[in-house]
Amino acid sequence: MQKILSFFLTLMTTVVSLANPVDDILERIDAGASHKFKTQLVRSDRDFFELDQSGCRVVVRGNTWVNIATGINWYLKYHAGIHLSWNSMKADLPETLPPVVKPERHETDLTLRYDFNYCTFSYSMAFWDWARWQQEIDWMALHGVNMPLAIVGEECVWRNLLLKLGYSEDEVGRFIAGPGFLAWWEMNNLEGWGGPLPQSWYERQEKLQRQILGRMRQLGMRPVLPGYSGMVPHDAREKLGINVADAGLWNGFQRPANLLPTDPRFDEIAGLYYDELTRLFGKADYYSMDPFHESGDDSNINYAEAARALLRTMRKANPKAVWVVQGWTENPRPQMLHALDEGDIIVLDLFSECRPMWGAPSVWRRENGYEGHQWLFCLLENFGANVGLHGRMDQLIDNFQLAQSPRFCHDLKGTGFTMEGSENNPVMFELMSELPWRKEQVTKEQWLEEYVKARYGIDNPTVHQAWQILAGSIYNCPLGNNQQGPHESIFCGRPSLNTFQASSWSKMRNYYDPESTLEAARLMVSVADLYKGNNNFEYDLVDITRQAIADQARVLYHRVIADYKSFSRKAFETDSQHFLDLLMMQDELLGTRKEFRVGNRLQQARKCGTTAQESDLYEWNARVQITTWGNRYCADTGGLRDYAHKEWQGLLADFYAKRWETYFQLLANEMDAISRPMPEMLGSGQYSNKTSDELFRMALPHEIGVDWYAIEEPWTLQHNHYDATPVGDPIDKAHKAMRLLTEITQTQ
């Protein structure tokens, strides 16, 4: 009898779970939380959520499960002082929730709310398991996402397609990239780097994608699946006898070729692709295709005909499907847009907060926007998943309001998160997620007052002051500054006499006083003991203190170089040691949070393997991506090294510190050599035939040549263990860091 009763209870729970997926989210937030809410799905032609009260239960109504989840998140933040974020998706809800005193309703016309950049799947999610993906899907629902990009397992589709076309397993392995680089293979940028993938990887990803899609669809989300953009292996002309456009190299990597849409086999190959995609993962209402990504115009390609061919083959898979394309640099080409009808395509304006292409003032401004096609206003925010505080709060708010003005709003259909890397700067993504639901324009100062209170659950004027300082400085990157992502840490740059940015593409430019982040950190540390055990506060405390250390290290770096150039040997010894002390303090501080430990990433990678050999391959992918990015040519000549640099515990101590220690020692050796007499040259007349200009240049401080790749590559090949478990108390370490900063800054 007991077993029968247990069976029926389990069955009833399953039925309820399937009927109301939001209850499942609530239970994952806090066991028993679903009983404290009453959720009501209400038909409506307009996206909305309502907050109300029924007895002791909070009522949340909405016209979709995602909108109801968004309402729950709004309630938790602004009524209960509970903020769910990447750094914590769990909470201890009070026994009785604060009542909704007055019914509250929020509506939006922006019905499409997108998530992810192709790059996110490699920079952040390359090694996620189902447990981590489940948390992310919960986060998406709570933040209003109903149109997520879903490209996990695309490599499974391609493997099966290529085998059907006559490629061998070895040839497939040389074409499909490894886990850390799949995103750029999917965007037609490179072949094979990081592979070959073992069979177990394909099995893992196929299962994972089905779990992901199942949960998304259960919540009523409409996943965007990867469509066929014409990509084929670069040897396809010889192998398959088809007409292709050779795409050449991408930053040193061999690019796949583009199958010309006029080739007789285009429809056949595209059809095989969609058949396999549908067999594995079902059909979609949206398909993502980015043909000719980051490539110059090719006179051999008829872009209008290519657009029609891509749409035609996509519509054979689903006649009602819409093509989703990333608005980035030259894409989508005007010829492609002119060849399509309204409703055929939606453009993701990837960098709307900085370089909008839809018509707002910008270096990428297009006079006619997207030629009458639908588009989404997107927040990019982060490149390379780099660690660092950064934001354009004013620009984001102002551009968003401009996009909804009569001049631009007709074709605007929604919003999107299009970060290259996630799990950073939660404040910016929180702001972006709320903008579609707010009727009145809000200033960053007003919004932050409520955000800070919600994030920590405690009101404190000192903490508010710290955040207002940040909002007016590092989170207020101004119009005209086009840097890509966070202000890069000096620790992560290759050392030189003029080190500024860490990566080749950052376009970094100073726009805030480093004293601002130092003052914000001082304020946070001054009240930190009141917040002991407050997860959100401790995360932000570490991140803000980390930024202050990095900014002060940049100031100190210039002193070190000035010491060298002025031949101040004693000052050089002191300042260079202080620089290294700050670097190691950074490593120690970041070690207190799992999110900032390189071991977290490396352990994720190793756990994907079913054998030691597979785990080693995945770990190598993870290590290379965040350091050299490619081989010697791609790293140095291609300029990809350090693009995905990270201020992470372990990486700082064992990779970045080694570079700086090596460089400072070389500078010290140079000063020692110059200060010693060289008898063998005295009276030799070796320089007697030098011109005055040559002698002058010889006298200037000069750069020391270092084969940095030779120093960097060995770390990528190692398999020494890095733990993901935090060590030390974040508040204690923040106090220690502030004492060190005070000591060093007072000696300057």
N, C-alpha and C positions, 0 to 999 in steps of 0.2 A: 504493500500500500504506500509506504514511504517513497519507494522508487517511482511509482506511478505519479504521485503528487509532485515529486521533484521534476519528473519529465514535463508535466503540464506547466509548472512554474517556469521552467526553462523555455518552453515553447511560447508562453505568453510574453516573456521578456523579449524574445527574439522578434515576435510580431510587433510589439510596441516599439522596439528599436528600429525596425524597418519602417514603421509608420512615421516616426518622428526622429530623424537623425540629429536634430538639435539637442534632444535629450541626451544622446550619446556624448555630444561635445561637453555638455554640462557635467556629466558623470566623470569625464576625463579631467575636467578642471578640478572638481572636488566631489568625492563620493557622496551621493545623496543630494547634490545640488539641483537635480531635475525636479525634485519634489517641492522646491522653494519657488519655482516659476510655473506659470501657466502660459503655454505658447499656443497661439491661434493662427492658423493659416487661412487668410481671407482673400477672396478673389478681388482683383483690382487691375485696371488697365495702367495704373501708375505705380511705380516702385515706391514703397513706403514702409516704415515701421512705426509702431505706436507703443508707448509705455503707459501702463495703467496699473491699477491695484484691485485685487479681489480678495478681501479678507486679509490673511497674512501672506498671501502669495502675490508675487510681482507678475503682472500680465504683460506679455510681449506679443503684439500682433504684427503681421506682415504678409505681403502677397507672395513671397517665396521663402524657402527655408533659409537661404543666404541672408535675406533682408531681416528675418527674425533673429538670426545669429548676430547680425550687425547691431540690432536693437539691444540684444543682451549685452554685447560689449559696451555699447553706449551707456546702458544702465550701470554696469559694473564700474566704469570709469567715473561717471559724473553723479552717481547717486550713492555708490557704495565705496568709492575711493580705492578700487581694485583695478590695477592695470596689468593686463596680460600681454606679454611681449616675447620676442625671441629668446630673451634671457630667462624667461619663466612663463610657462603656460599652465601652471597650477596655482591654486590659491586656497586659503582657508576661509571659506565664507562663514559669516556669523550665523548663529542658530536661527535668528530672525533677521531677515534682510530689511534695510531701511525702506520704508514705504514710499511709493510714488504719490506724493501729495496732490499733484495736479497732472492730469493726463497730458502727454507730450507726444507730438507727431512730427515726423521728419519725412520729406518727400524729395525725389529727384527725377529729372528727365534724362539723366545720364545713365542709361540702363545697361550699358556694357562696361564692365569693370575688369580689366585684364591684369594678368600677372606673369612676370618672368621675361627675361631676355634669354636668348640661346646660351649666352655665356654663363648665366647663373647655374645652368645644369652642370657645368664643369668646375667653375670657380668655387661654388658653394656646395653643390648637391651631388658631386661625382660619386661619392661613396655612401650616400644615405641608405639606410635600411627602411623597412616598412614602419617601424616605430617612429623614426624621425620624420618620415613623410606624413604619417598620420598627424603628428603635431603641426606640421606645416599646413596641411589642408584645414585643420581646425583654425589656425591663424588666418588663413585666407577667408574662410567663411565669416569669422568674427570681424574682419576688416572689409567685408562687402564684395570680395572677389567672386565673380560668377563666370569668368571667361579665361581660365588659366591655360597657358601653353603646356602641353603634355607630350614631351618628346622622349621620355625614358623608353628604352627598348627600340628606338629607331634602327639601331645597328642590327637587331634581329630581323627586321624587314629586309634590310639591304643584304644581309648574308644570304637569306633564302632567295632573294631576287637574283643575285649574282650567280649563285649555284645553278639556278634555272637557265641563266644565259650562257652557261658553259664554263664559268670560272671555277678553278680548283679551290680547295680549302686554303692552300698556301697563298694563292693569289688574292683571295678574300682577306686573309690576314695581313697582307701587305697594303691593302687599300683602306680598311677600317681602322680608325685611330684607337689609342688606348683611352681608359676612362677619364684621365685628366685633360684630354684634348678632343673629346668627341664633339664638343660644340663647334669647333672650327672646322672639323671634317664635315659636320652637318651643314655648315654655311659655305661649303665649297672652297675653303681656304687651304686645306692641306690633306695629304693622304698618309695613312699608316703610322704616323708618329705616336709612339707610346704602346704600340701593339707588338705582336698579334694577340688577339683576345682568345682565351681558352673557351672550350665548349661550355664550361660551367658558368661563365659570365653571361652568355646568351640565355641560358636557362634561368639564371637569377633575374636578369632584367625583364624577360618576358613575364615572369610571374609577378614581379614588382609593378610593372606597368598595369597589369590587369587589376591589381589591388588598388592602385592609385585611381585609375579610371572608374572602378566600381564605386569608390567612396565619393569621388567628384560628382558622378551622375546621381548617386543616392541623395546628395544635397541639392540637386537641381542645377549644378554648374554645367556649362557647355564647353567641354575641353576643346582646345585647338590642337589638332593632330598635325604632324609634319606631312606636307604634301610633296609632290614630285616637281622639282624645279629644273630638271634637265641635266642634273649632275650624272656623270659617268666617269669611270677610271680614266686616267690620262692616256692609257694605251688602248682605249676602246676602238679607235679607228682601225688599228691593226687586228685587234682581237675579235671585234664584232662586225667589221666592215661597214661602219656608219660614219656619217659626216659630223664632225665635231669642231668646235672652236677651242683652240688651245689657250688655256687661261694663264700659262706661264708659271711664275713663282709668286708666292706670298711671303714676304719677309724671309726669303730663303727656302721656304718649303715648296715642294712640288704641289701645285694645285690640281684638283680633278679637272677634267675637260667638261665642256658644255655641249650636250647633244643639240644640234641645230633643229629647230621646230619644223623645218621643211624636209627633214630626213624622213623617208618612208616608214622607218621603224619607230619614230617618236611615239606615236599613239600606242603601238604594241608594247614598248618598254614601260611607258607610263601606266598602261593598263595592268601590266604584270605587277608593278609596284603597288598600285591601289588595291589590286586583288589580295596581295599578301598582307598589306596593312589592315584591310578590312577583316581578313580571316583571323588575324592575331588579335586585333584590338577594336573591331567594330567600325562603324561609320561615324562621321563627325559633321556638325553644322558649319564648322570653320576649319580651314586648312592653312597652315603657315608655309609660305614659300618666299624665299629671298634670292631670286636668281641674280647672278652677276654681282654678288656682294663684294664691296670694296675692290672693285676692278674698274679699270679705265674703259672708255667706250671702245668697242670693237666694230670696225666697218664691215666685218663678215657676218654680224648678227643683225637681223631685222627685229628690233625690239618690240615693235607693234605686233608682228606675227608671233613672236615668242610669247607675248602676253596672251594672245588669243589661244595659242596652243596649250598653254598651262591651264587656262580657265576651262577650255574644252575638255581636256582629259580629267580635270578635277570634277567637273560637273557630270561626267559619266559615272563616277563613283557615287556622287550624291547630287542630283539635279538642283537641290535647294542650297547647296553649300556656298559659302562666301570665302573668298581668298583674303588672308591676312598677310600683310607685308610690313616689314620694318622700314620706317622713314629714316634713312641714315645716309649721309653724304649724298651720292648721286642717285640713290634708290628711293622710291621707284622712278624710273626714267619717265619724263613727260610723254614720250612716244607710247609707252606702255599704258599710261593713264588715259591717253586719248583714244586708245584702241578698245577700251572697256566701257561698259554702260554703268550708270549709277546703280549701286546695289551689288555689283560684281565683286567689289574689293573694299577692304577697310585698311587704312594706313595707320600704323602706330607711329605717332610723332615722338620718337624715342626720348628726346632731350628737351622737352617743352619748357623746363624751368631755366634753360640757359641758351640753347641754340634752336629755338623753334623754327620749323620750316613752313608752318601753316599761315604765316602772314605777319606775326608780331616782329618787332625790331630784333634783328639777329644777323650774325655773319652768314647764316645759312638761310636767310629769309627767301621764300619763293613768292614772287609777285602775285601769282594766282593760286597760292597754296597748293592744294591737291586736286585742282581742276574740277571741283564740284563733287569729288568722291568723299565718302564718309571717313572720318578719322577720329582717333582717340588722343586725348591730352595725357602725356605720360611723364612720369618722374624717373629720371635715370639715376641721378645722385651719386652712384658708386661705380668706379671702374676697377677691374682687376681684383675685386674683393679686398682692396687695400684697407688697412686699419687707420682710422683717423676721424676726428670730428670734422664735419663739413656740412654746409647747407646754404641754400639761397632762399631763405624764408620770404623775404620781400618779393623777390622775383617770382617765386612760385605762386604766391597769393595774387600778385598783380597780373601775371600772365594768365592765370586761371580765370580771373574776372574779365580780362580782355577777350579771352576765347569765347566767353558766353555773351559778349556784346552782339547787337544785331548784325554787325558786319561779318562775324565769324561763326555764329552759333548754329546756323542752318545745317551744316554738315558735321558738327561736333556730336558724337554719339556716346561718348563715355570717357573714361579715364584708365590709366594703367600704371602699374609698377614695372619698370623695365631696367632694374639695376643689374649690373654685371655680377655683383656679389651682394648677398643678403646678410642678415644677422649683424648689421651695423647701423649706427645712427637711427635708432628706433623713433626718435622725436620727429624726423622728417617724414617717415612713412606713416606715422600716426596723423600728422597734419594733413598729408595728402589724402588719406583714407576718409577724412571727415569733410573735406571741401565740397564734395558733391551733395552732402546732406545738409549743408548750412545755407539758409536763405540769405542772410546778411553777410557782407564781407567783414572779415575779422582781421584785426592787426595782429602781428606776431606777439606783441606785448600782452594783448588781451588773452590770446589763445594760450600762451605759456602759463599764465596765472592758473588757469584751470588744469592744464596738462600736468604741471609739477605737483599740484595737490592730488590729482588722481594717481599719478605714477608712484608716489611714495605713501599715500594714504595719511600723511601728516602735513599740516601747514606749518611752515617755518620761514620767517622773513629772510633769514640768511641764505637759505637755499634758493628762494625766489630771486634774491639779488644776484647770486651766482649765475643762474640761468638767464637773467636779463642781460648780464654782461656778455655771455656767450652768444645770445641772440643778436646783440649789436655788433659782434665782431666776427668770430669764426663761422657762425651760422648766418652771416649776412654777406656772403660773397656778392660783390656788386655787379651791376650790368656792365658788360664790356670785358669782364674777366672770364675767359673761356676755358679755364683749367678743367681737366677731366678728373673729377673726384677729389678725395681728401687732400689736404695740404700734406705733402709727403714728408715722412720723417727723415732727417739727416742720417740717422743711424742706418737706414736701409739703402742709402746711395753708395755707389762705388766711390771710394775715396779719391780725391784729386785736390789740386790747389784751388779749384773753383767748383766744388760740388754744390749743386743746388737741388735739382729734382732727382728722384730715384729712378724713374722710368723714362724711356725715350719719348713717350707720347703724352705726358701729363699736361703740358702747356701751363705748368704751375707758375703763379705770379703772386708775390706777397700782397695781401690785402687787409691784414689785421696786425695789431701790435701784439707781440708775444707776451707782453705784460698782462694782457687781458685774460689769457688762459691761465696764467700763473695766479692771478688774483681770484679767478673763479675756483681754481683748485684749493687755494688757501681758505676760501670761504666754506667750501664743501668739507674740507678736513676739519675746520674749526668746530663743526657741529656733528661730525661723523659718529662720535660716541653715542649720540642720542638715537642713532639709526642702526645700531648693531643688530644684525640678523635680518634687516630689511633688504631682501634680495635685489630689488630694483635700485635702491640707493647704492648698495655696495658695488653693483655692476657699473653704475654711472660714476661713482667715486673713483674707481680704478681707471675708467676710460678718460675721465677729465684730468686726473693726475698724470696719467700716461701722456696726454697731449701737452700738458705743461712741461713735463720733462723733455719731451721731444723738441718743443719750441725753444726752451732754454739751452738745450744742447746745440741747436743751430746757431744761436748767438755765441756760444762758447767755441764752436768750430771756427768761426771767423777770428776769434782771438788766437786760437792755435796757429792758424795760417799766418796771421799778422806776426806772431812771435817768430815763426820760421823765416818769414821774409825780412824781418828786421834783425835776424840773427840774435834774438834774445833767448839764449840757450836755457837758462834757469826758468824763465817764464814758460817756455815751451814745455819743459818737463812737467811743471805744475799744471798747466792748462790741459795738456793732452791727457794727463792722468785723471784730471777731473772729468773730462769728456768720457773716458772709459768707465769711470766710477758711475756716471749717470747711466751709461748704457747697461751696466750690470745691475744697477738699481731698477732700471726698467724691466729687465728680465725677472728680477725677484718679485716686483710688484705684480706683473702680469701672471706670474705663476699661481697667484691666489684665486684665479678664475679659470674654470675649464675652457671658457670661450676663447681665451687668449693663450692657450697652451698648444704648441705644435703637436704635442702628443695626441691631442684630441683628433686632429686631422689624420695623423699617421696611423693611429689605432683604428679609425674608421676604415681606412684603406686596407689595412692588413686583414681585418675581419671579413672582407669580401672574398678572400681567397679560400679555396678548399684544399690547397696544398701549400707547402712552404714556398715553392717556386712561384705560385700564383700570387701569394701575399707579397713576395719580394717585388714582383712586377708592379703591383698596385702601389706599393710604397714608393717605388722609384718614380712612378707617374706623379704622385703627390709631392715628392721632394723637388722634382725637376720643375713642375709648374710654378712653384712659388720662388724659384731662384733663377736658373739659367733659361728656363722656358723651352729651350731647344738645344741643338748641338752648337758647337763653337761658331759656325757660320751664322746660324739663325740668332744666336744670343748676341753676338758682337756686331757683325755686319748688318744683320736683319734688325737689330735694335730691340729684340724682345726681352732680353734679360732684365730681371727685376720688375717686369710689368705687373706681376701679381705679388709683389713684395708684401711681407707681413711683419708687423711688430708683434711677434709671438714669443712667449717664453721658450727657451731651448734654441730657437732659431737665432735670437739675438745673441745669446752667449756663445753658440758654437759656429755660427756662420758669419754674422755681421761683425761681431767683436774681432774675429780673426782677421777680417779685411782691414779694420781700423788699426789693430795692433801692428799688423804687417806694415801698413803705410806710415804710421808714426815712427816706427823703428827705422824705416828707410830714410825718412826726413832727418831723424836724429843722426843717422850714420853720415848723411850728406853734410850736415853741419860739422860733425867731427872731422870728416875728411878735409873740408875746406880750412878748418882751423889748424891743421897740422902742416908743417913745412914738408915739401917734397924735394929732397936733395937731388934726386935724379933729373929733375927738370930745371934746377937752378943753373943758370949760365949756359943752358943748352941752346938758347935762342929759338926754342920750339915755336914761340908765338911771335917772333920778330917780323914775320911776313903777314900777320893778321892786320886787316884794316881796323880803323877806329870803331866802325859800326859793328864788326864781328867781335871785337874785344868787349864792346858795350853789352852786346847780347849775351856773351859768355858770363858777364858779371851779374846778370839778372837771375833771380831765383827761377829755376826751371822745373818743369814737371818731370817726375821720375817715372820711367816706363815700367809697368807691371803687367804681367800676363795674368789678369784677374781670372779668366776662365779656368786656367790651370789650378788656381787656388779654390775656385768654387765647385768645380765638377766633382772632386772627391767626396764632398758631403752628400751629393745626390746619389752616390753609389753605396753609401753606408747603410747598415741596418741596425745600428745601435738603438737601444730602446729609449723611447720618450714616453713618460707616463701622462695620462690624461687627467689624473686625479689632482685637484688643487692642493697646494701646499702653503700653509701660513694663513694668517688672518688679514683680509684686505684692508681693514681699518688700521690695524697696527702697521702694515707695510706703507700705507698712504702717509701716516704720521712720520714714519722713518724717511720716506722719500721727500717730504716737505722739509724736514730738518736738513737733509743733504742739500736740497735746492737753496735753502736759506744760507747755509754755510758757504756754498760755492758762489752764489750771487753777491754775497757781502764781501768776498775777496776780490771781486772784479773792479 
